[in-house]
Amino acid sequence: MSAPIIHMENIKKHYGNVIALNGVTFDLRAGECHCLLGDNGAGKSTFIKTMSGVHKPTEGSITFEGKPLSFGSPRDAMEAGIATVFQDLAMIPLMSVTRNFFMGREPTKGRGLFKRFDIDHANEITMAEMRKMGINLRGPDQAVGTLSGGERQTVAIARAVYFGAKVLILDEPTSALGVRQTSNVLATIKRVREQGIGVVFISHNVRHAMAVGDRFTVVNRGQTLGTATRGEITASQLQDMMAGGQEMAALEGSLGGTI
Protein backbone atom coordinates (compact mmCIF):
# COMPACT_ATOMS: atom_id res chain seq x y z
CA MET A 1 0.00 0.00 0.00
CA SER A 2 1.46 3.35 -1.04
CA ALA A 3 2.16 6.15 1.42
CA PRO A 4 -0.44 8.94 1.59
CA ILE A 5 0.19 11.94 -0.62
CA ILE A 6 -1.51 14.09 2.02
CA HIS A 7 -2.15 13.33 5.68
CA MET A 8 -4.11 15.41 8.19
CA GLU A 9 -3.72 14.42 11.82
CA ASN A 10 -6.06 15.53 14.63
CA ILE A 11 -6.95 18.81 12.92
CA LYS A 12 -8.75 21.36 15.06
CA LYS A 13 -10.06 24.73 13.94
CA HIS A 14 -11.54 27.29 16.34
CA TYR A 15 -13.19 30.60 15.50
CA GLY A 16 -13.18 32.25 18.89
CA ASN A 17 -15.41 30.09 21.07
CA VAL A 18 -16.82 28.22 18.06
CA ILE A 19 -15.21 24.84 17.39
CA ALA A 20 -15.60 24.04 13.69
CA LEU A 21 -13.21 21.07 13.62
CA ASN A 22 -12.43 19.08 16.73
CA GLY A 23 -10.03 16.32 15.81
CA VAL A 24 -10.29 15.43 12.12
CA THR A 25 -7.87 12.77 10.84
CA PHE A 26 -7.79 12.07 7.11
CA ASP A 27 -5.37 10.91 4.44
CA LEU A 28 -5.32 10.42 0.69
CA ARG A 29 -3.26 8.27 -1.64
CA ALA A 30 -2.40 8.95 -5.25
CA GLY A 31 -4.96 7.49 -7.64
CA GLU A 32 -7.70 6.91 -5.08
CA CYS A 33 -11.00 8.61 -4.33
CA HIS A 34 -11.45 9.18 -0.62
CA CYS A 35 -14.95 10.38 0.22
CA LEU A 36 -15.55 12.70 3.16
CA LEU A 37 -19.20 12.36 4.12
CA GLY A 38 -21.26 14.44 6.48
CA ASP A 39 -24.55 16.23 6.82
CA ASN A 40 -24.91 20.01 6.60
CA GLY A 41 -22.98 21.65 9.43
CA ALA A 42 -20.76 18.62 10.00
CA GLY A 43 -17.57 20.59 9.29
CA LYS A 44 -16.97 19.68 5.64
CA SER A 45 -16.55 23.28 4.44
CA THR A 46 -14.01 24.10 7.14
CA PHE A 47 -12.17 20.90 6.28
CA ILE A 48 -11.94 21.95 2.62
CA LYS A 49 -10.64 25.39 3.50
CA THR A 50 -8.05 23.97 5.86
CA MET A 51 -6.75 21.46 3.32
CA SER A 52 -6.70 24.00 0.47
CA GLY A 53 -4.82 26.76 2.31
CA VAL A 54 -7.69 29.15 3.04
CA HIS A 55 -7.40 28.62 6.81
CA LYS A 56 -4.56 27.47 9.03
CA PRO A 57 -5.52 24.86 11.62
CA THR A 58 -5.61 25.88 15.27
CA GLU A 59 -4.05 22.54 16.19
CA GLY A 60 -2.90 19.41 14.41
CA SER A 61 -0.49 18.64 11.60
CA ILE A 62 -0.65 18.29 7.82
CA THR A 63 1.95 16.59 5.65
CA PHE A 64 2.04 16.67 1.85
CA GLU A 65 4.27 14.26 -0.07
CA GLY A 66 5.94 13.36 3.22
CA LYS A 67 6.81 16.92 4.23
CA PRO A 68 5.17 19.21 6.81
CA LEU A 69 2.66 21.45 5.11
CA SER A 70 1.93 25.09 5.89
CA PHE A 71 0.23 27.10 3.18
CA GLY A 72 -0.23 30.83 3.53
CA SER A 73 -2.91 31.06 0.86
CA PRO A 74 -4.93 29.01 -1.65
CA ARG A 75 -2.44 30.08 -4.34
CA ASP A 76 0.35 28.35 -2.38
CA ALA A 77 -1.76 25.18 -2.29
CA MET A 78 -2.49 25.37 -6.01
CA GLU A 79 1.17 25.81 -6.87
CA ALA A 80 2.00 22.75 -4.77
CA GLY A 81 -0.63 20.71 -6.64
CA ILE A 82 -3.72 20.88 -4.41
CA ALA A 83 -6.68 22.13 -6.47
CA THR A 84 -10.21 22.72 -5.23
CA VAL A 85 -13.35 22.78 -7.36
CA PHE A 86 -16.00 24.61 -5.35
CA GLN A 87 -19.73 24.48 -5.97
CA ASP A 88 -19.79 27.90 -7.67
CA LEU A 89 -17.03 26.70 -10.11
CA ALA A 90 -15.56 30.24 -10.47
CA MET A 91 -16.65 30.58 -14.09
CA ILE A 92 -18.11 33.41 -16.16
CA PRO A 93 -21.13 32.06 -18.09
CA LEU A 94 -20.91 34.45 -21.08
CA MET A 95 -17.23 33.75 -21.68
CA SER A 96 -16.07 30.89 -23.90
CA VAL A 97 -14.92 27.53 -22.58
CA THR A 98 -11.35 28.39 -23.62
CA ARG A 99 -11.38 31.75 -21.81
CA ASN A 100 -12.71 30.09 -18.67
CA PHE A 101 -10.25 27.21 -18.97
CA PHE A 102 -7.24 29.54 -19.06
CA MET A 103 -8.52 32.38 -16.91
CA GLY A 104 -5.45 34.06 -15.41
CA ARG A 105 -3.08 31.52 -16.99
CA GLU A 106 -3.34 32.36 -20.68
CA PRO A 107 -0.60 31.05 -23.00
CA THR A 108 1.06 33.88 -24.92
CA LYS A 109 3.10 34.40 -28.03
CA GLY A 110 5.38 37.24 -29.03
CA ARG A 111 7.65 39.27 -26.77
CA GLY A 112 7.57 42.46 -24.78
CA LEU A 113 4.90 44.90 -25.95
CA PHE A 114 3.91 42.47 -28.69
CA LYS A 115 3.06 39.63 -26.33
CA ARG A 116 -0.56 38.50 -26.70
CA PHE A 117 -2.92 35.66 -25.86
CA ASP A 118 -2.23 32.70 -28.15
CA ILE A 119 -5.89 31.88 -28.73
CA ASP A 120 -5.27 29.21 -31.37
CA HIS A 121 -2.96 27.22 -29.08
CA ALA A 122 -5.38 27.67 -26.18
CA ASN A 123 -8.29 26.44 -28.29
CA GLU A 124 -6.38 23.31 -29.30
CA ILE A 125 -5.53 22.50 -25.69
CA THR A 126 -9.08 23.11 -24.48
CA MET A 127 -10.65 20.85 -27.09
CA ALA A 128 -8.08 18.10 -26.46
CA GLU A 129 -8.46 18.22 -22.67
CA MET A 130 -12.24 18.15 -22.85
CA ARG A 131 -12.17 15.15 -25.20
CA LYS A 132 -9.99 13.34 -22.65
CA MET A 133 -12.80 13.87 -20.16
CA GLY A 134 -15.45 12.57 -22.54
CA ILE A 135 -16.93 15.96 -23.50
CA ASN A 136 -17.23 16.92 -27.17
CA LEU A 137 -17.77 20.66 -27.45
CA ARG A 138 -19.39 22.34 -30.46
CA GLY A 139 -16.27 24.47 -30.48
CA PRO A 140 -13.84 26.16 -28.05
CA ASP A 141 -15.71 29.45 -28.42
CA GLN A 142 -18.89 27.91 -27.02
CA ALA A 143 -20.06 29.91 -24.00
CA VAL A 144 -19.72 28.08 -20.69
CA GLY A 145 -23.27 29.13 -19.81
CA THR A 146 -24.64 26.92 -22.61
CA LEU A 147 -23.13 23.77 -21.07
CA SER A 148 -25.00 21.52 -18.69
CA GLY A 149 -24.14 21.57 -15.00
CA GLY A 150 -22.22 18.32 -15.34
CA GLU A 151 -20.26 19.62 -18.31
CA ARG A 152 -19.29 22.78 -16.41
CA GLN A 153 -18.08 20.60 -13.55
CA THR A 154 -16.00 18.67 -16.07
CA VAL A 155 -14.47 21.90 -17.44
CA ALA A 156 -13.43 22.87 -13.90
CA ILE A 157 -11.98 19.43 -13.21
CA ALA A 158 -10.16 19.29 -16.57
CA ARG A 159 -8.71 22.74 -15.90
CA ALA A 160 -7.36 21.66 -12.51
CA VAL A 161 -5.85 18.49 -13.95
CA TYR A 162 -4.21 20.29 -16.88
CA PHE A 163 -2.53 22.77 -14.55
CA GLY A 164 -0.87 20.04 -12.52
CA ALA A 165 -3.21 18.98 -9.73
CA LYS A 166 -1.90 16.07 -7.65
CA VAL A 167 -4.79 16.33 -5.23
CA LEU A 168 -8.25 17.31 -6.44
CA ILE A 169 -10.81 18.42 -3.84
CA LEU A 170 -14.39 18.34 -5.10
CA ASP A 171 -16.94 20.24 -3.02
CA GLU A 172 -20.37 18.60 -3.40
CA PRO A 173 -19.89 18.22 -7.19
CA THR A 174 -23.19 16.37 -7.73
CA SER A 175 -25.45 18.20 -5.28
CA ALA A 176 -27.41 20.25 -7.83
CA LEU A 177 -27.28 17.89 -10.82
CA GLY A 178 -29.76 15.56 -12.45
CA VAL A 179 -29.17 11.84 -12.93
CA ARG A 180 -27.49 12.07 -16.34
CA GLN A 181 -25.29 15.01 -15.38
CA THR A 182 -24.30 13.26 -12.17
CA SER A 183 -23.28 10.18 -14.16
CA ASN A 184 -21.04 12.36 -16.33
CA VAL A 185 -19.29 13.86 -13.30
CA LEU A 186 -18.78 10.47 -11.65
CA ALA A 187 -17.31 9.14 -14.90
CA THR A 188 -14.95 12.14 -14.97
CA ILE A 189 -13.78 11.35 -11.44
CA LYS A 190 -12.90 7.81 -12.53
CA ARG A 191 -10.87 9.19 -15.46
CA VAL A 192 -8.99 11.51 -13.09
CA ARG A 193 -8.12 8.66 -10.74
CA GLU A 194 -6.76 6.66 -13.65
CA GLN A 195 -4.22 9.45 -14.17
CA GLY A 196 -2.86 8.89 -10.66
CA ILE A 197 -4.49 11.95 -9.11
CA GLY A 198 -5.90 11.66 -5.61
CA VAL A 199 -9.52 12.81 -5.34
CA VAL A 200 -11.20 14.08 -2.17
CA PHE A 201 -14.93 13.76 -2.79
CA ILE A 202 -16.91 15.91 -0.34
CA SER A 203 -20.57 14.96 -0.22
CA HIS A 204 -23.64 14.25 1.84
CA ASN A 205 -24.93 11.84 -0.84
CA VAL A 206 -23.96 8.31 0.12
CA ARG A 207 -25.10 6.73 -3.17
CA HIS A 208 -22.89 9.02 -5.24
CA ALA A 209 -19.94 8.41 -2.93
CA MET A 210 -20.37 4.65 -3.11
CA ALA A 211 -20.28 4.83 -6.92
CA VAL A 212 -16.70 6.16 -7.05
CA GLY A 213 -15.17 5.92 -3.59
CA ASP A 214 -12.29 3.68 -2.51
CA ARG A 215 -12.46 4.80 1.12
CA PHE A 216 -15.07 6.63 3.15
CA THR A 217 -14.62 8.87 6.17
CA VAL A 218 -17.60 10.24 8.07
CA VAL A 219 -17.43 13.56 9.87
CA ASN A 220 -20.03 14.71 12.38
CA ARG A 221 -19.94 17.89 14.47
CA GLY A 222 -16.34 18.55 13.51
CA GLN A 223 -15.02 15.10 14.35
CA THR A 224 -14.21 12.05 12.25
CA LEU A 225 -16.27 9.04 13.30
CA GLY A 226 -14.31 6.45 11.38
CA THR A 227 -12.90 5.37 8.01
CA ALA A 228 -13.82 2.28 6.00
CA THR A 229 -12.68 0.90 2.65
CA ARG A 230 -14.96 -0.25 -0.15
CA GLY A 231 -16.48 -3.60 0.76
CA GLU A 232 -16.14 -3.07 4.50
CA ILE A 233 -19.27 -0.96 4.89
CA THR A 234 -22.68 -0.62 3.27
CA ALA A 235 -24.50 2.49 2.12
CA SER A 236 -27.05 2.15 4.92
CA GLN A 237 -24.29 1.88 7.53
CA LEU A 238 -22.65 5.04 6.18
CA GLN A 239 -26.00 6.81 6.25
CA ASP A 240 -26.51 5.79 9.87
CA MET A 241 -23.05 7.09 10.82
CA MET A 242 -23.74 10.42 9.13
CA ALA A 243 -27.10 10.91 10.80
CA GLY A 244 -26.27 9.32 14.14
CA GLY A 245 -27.56 5.76 14.24
CA GLN A 246 -29.68 6.02 17.36
CA GLU A 247 -31.20 9.37 16.35
CA MET A 248 -32.13 8.01 12.91
CA ALA A 249 -33.64 4.85 14.37
CA ALA A 250 -35.76 6.86 16.80
CA LEU A 251 -36.95 9.18 14.02
CA GLU A 252 -37.74 6.27 11.74
CA GLY A 253 -39.79 4.66 14.49
CA SER A 254 -41.75 7.84 15.11
CA LEU A 255 -42.56 8.14 11.40
CA GLY A 256 -43.67 4.55 11.04
CA GLY A 257 -40.58 3.23 9.27
CA THR A 258 -40.87 5.58 6.27
CA ILE A 259 -37.23 6.77 6.19
C-alpha positions in Angstrom: 0.0 0.0 0.0 1.5 3.4 -1.0 2.2 6.2 1.4 -0.4 8.9 1.6 0.2 11.9 -0.6 -1.5 14.1 2.0 -2.1 13.3 5.7 -4.1 15.4 8.2 -3.7 14.4 11.8 -6.1 15.5 14.6 -6.9 18.8 12.9 -8.7 21.4 15.1 -10.1 24.7 13.9 -11.5 27.3 16.3 -13.2 30.6 15.5 -13.2 32.3 18.9 -15.4 30.1 21.1 -16.8 28.2 18.1 -15.2 24.8 17.4 -15.6 24.0 13.7 -13.2 21.1 13.6 -12.4 19.1 16.7 -10.0 16.3 15.8 -10.3 15.4 12.1 -7.9 12.8 10.8 -7.8 12.1 7.1 -5.4 10.9 4.4 -5.3 10.4 0.7 -3.3 8.3 -1.6 -2.4 8.9 -5.3 -5.0 7.5 -7.6 -7.7 6.9 -5.1 -11.0 8.6 -4.3 -11.4 9.2 -0.6 -15.0 10.4 0.2 -15.6 12.7 3.2 -19.2 12.4 4.1 -21.3 14.4 6.5 -24.6 16.2 6.8 -24.9 20.0 6.6 -23.0 21.7 9.4 -20.8 18.6 10.0 -17.6 20.6 9.3 -17.0 19.7 5.6 -16.6 23.3 4.4 -14.0 24.1 7.1 -12.2 20.9 6.3 -11.9 21.9 2.6 -10.6 25.4 3.5 -8.0 24.0 5.9 -6.7 21.5 3.3 -6.7 24.0 0.5 -4.8 26.8 2.3 -7.7 29.2 3.0 -7.4 28.6 6.8 -4.6 27.5 9.0 -5.5 24.9 11.6 -5.6 25.9 15.3 -4.1 22.5 16.2 -2.9 19.4 14.4 -0.5 18.6 11.6 -0.7 18.3 7.8 2.0 16.6 5.7 2.0 16.7 1.9 4.3 14.3 -0.1 5.9 13.4 3.2 6.8 16.9 4.2 5.2 19.2 6.8 2.7 21.4 5.1 1.9 25.1 5.9 0.2 27.1 3.2 -0.2 30.8 3.5 -2.9 31.1 0.9 -4.9 29.0 -1.7 -2.4 30.1 -4.3 0.3 28.4 -2.4 -1.8 25.2 -2.3 -2.5 25.4 -6.0 1.2 25.8 -6.9 2.0 22.7 -4.8 -0.6 20.7 -6.6 -3.7 20.9 -4.4 -6.7 22.1 -6.5 -10.2 22.7 -5.2 -13.3 22.8 -7.4 -16.0 24.6 -5.4 -19.7 24.5 -6.0 -19.8 27.9 -7.7 -17.0 26.7 -10.1 -15.6 30.2 -10.5 -16.6 30.6 -14.1 -18.1 33.4 -16.2 -21.1 32.1 -18.1 -20.9 34.4 -21.1 -17.2 33.7 -21.7 -16.1 30.9 -23.9 -14.9 27.5 -22.6 -11.4 28.4 -23.6 -11.4 31.7 -21.8 -12.7 30.1 -18.7 -10.2 27.2 -19.0 -7.2 29.5 -19.1 -8.5 32.4 -16.9 -5.4 34.1 -15.4 -3.1 31.5 -17.0 -3.3 32.4 -20.7 -0.6 31.0 -23.0 1.1 33.9 -24.9 3.1 34.4 -28.0 5.4 37.2 -29.0 7.6 39.3 -26.8 7.6 42.5 -24.8 4.9 44.9 -26.0 3.9 42.5 -28.7 3.1 39.6 -26.3 -0.6 38.5 -26.7 -2.9 35.7 -25.9 -2.2 32.7 -28.1 -5.9 31.9 -28.7 -5.3 29.2 -31.4 -3.0 27.2 -29.1 -5.4 27.7 -26.2 -8.3 26.4 -28.3 -6.4 23.3 -29.3 -5.5 22.5 -25.7 -9.1 23.1 -24.5 -10.7 20.9 -27.1 -8.1 18.1 -26.5 -8.5 18.2 -22.7 -12.2 18.1 -22.8 -12.2 15.1 -25.2 -10.0 13.3 -22.7 -12.8 13.9 -20.2 -15.5 12.6 -22.5 -16.9 16.0 -23.5 -17.2 16.9 -27.2 -17.8 20.7 -27.5 -19.4 22.3 -30.5 -16.3 24.5 -30.5 -13.8 26.2 -28.1 -15.7 29.5 -28.4 -18.9 27.9 -27.0 -20.1 29.9 -24.0 -19.7 28.1 -20.7 -23.3 29.1 -19.8 -24.6 26.9 -22.6 -23.1 23.8 -21.1 -25.0 21.5 -18.7 -24.1 21.6 -15.0 -22.2 18.3 -15.3 -20.3 19.6 -18.3 -19.3 22.8 -16.4 -18.1 20.6 -13.5 -16.0 18.7 -16.1 -14.5 21.9 -17.4 -13.4 22.9 -13.9 -12.0 19.4 -13.2 -10.2 19.3 -16.6 -8.7 22.7 -15.9 -7.4 21.7 -12.5 -5.8 18.5 -14.0 -4.2 20.3 -16.9 -2.5 22.8 -14.6 -0.9 20.0 -12.5 -3.2 19.0 -9.7 -1.9 16.1 -7.7 -4.8 16.3 -5.2 -8.3 17.3 -6.4 -10.8 18.4 -3.8 -14.4 18.3 -5.1 -16.9 20.2 -3.0 -20.4 18.6 -3.4 -19.9 18.2 -7.2 -23.2 16.4 -7.7 -25.5 18.2 -5.3 -27.4 20.3 -7.8 -27.3 17.9 -10.8 -29.8 15.6 -12.5 -29.2 11.8 -12.9 -27.5 12.1 -16.3 -25.3 15.0 -15.4 -24.3 13.3 -12.2 -23.3 10.2 -14.2 -21.0 12.4 -16.3 -19.3 13.9 -13.3 -18.8 10.5 -11.6 -17.3 9.1 -14.9 -14.9 12.1 -15.0 -13.8 11.3 -11.4 -12.9 7.8 -12.5 -10.9 9.2 -15.5 -9.0 11.5 -13.1 -8.1 8.7 -10.7 -6.8 6.7 -13.6 -4.2 9.5 -14.2 -2.9 8.9 -10.7 -4.5 12.0 -9.1 -5.9 11.7 -5.6 -9.5 12.8 -5.3 -11.2 14.1 -2.2 -14.9 13.8 -2.8 -16.9 15.9 -0.3 -20.6 15.0 -0.2 -23.6 14.3 1.8 -24.9 11.8 -0.8 -24.0 8.3 0.1 -25.1 6.7 -3.2 -22.9 9.0 -5.2 -19.9 8.4 -2.9 -20.4 4.6 -3.1 -20.3 4.8 -6.9 -16.7 6.2 -7.1 -15.2 5.9 -3.6 -12.3 3.7 -2.5 -12.5 4.8 1.1 -15.1 6.6 3.2 -14.6 8.9 6.2 -17.6 10.2 8.1 -17.4 13.6 9.9 -20.0 14.7 12.4 -19.9 17.9 14.5 -16.3 18.5 13.5 -15.0 15.1 14.4 -14.2 12.1 12.2 -16.3 9.0 13.3 -14.3 6.4 11.4 -12.9 5.4 8.0 -13.8 2.3 6.0 -12.7 0.9 2.7 -15.0 -0.2 -0.1 -16.5 -3.6 0.8 -16.1 -3.1 4.5 -19.3 -1.0 4.9 -22.7 -0.6 3.3 -24.5 2.5 2.1 -27.1 2.1 4.9 -24.3 1.9 7.5 -22.6 5.0 6.2 -26.0 6.8 6.2 -26.5 5.8 9.9 -23.1 7.1 10.8 -23.7 10.4 9.1 -27.1 10.9 10.8 -26.3 9.3 14.1 -27.6 5.8 14.2 -29.7 6.0 17.4 -31.2 9.4 16.4 -32.1 8.0 12.9 -33.6 4.9 14.4 -35.8 6.9 16.8 -37.0 9.2 14.0 -37.7 6.3 11.7 -39.8 4.7 14.5 -41.8 7.8 15.1 -42.6 8.1 11.4 -43.7 4.6 11.0 -40.6 3.2 9.3 -40.9 5.6 6.3 -37.2 6.8 6.2 
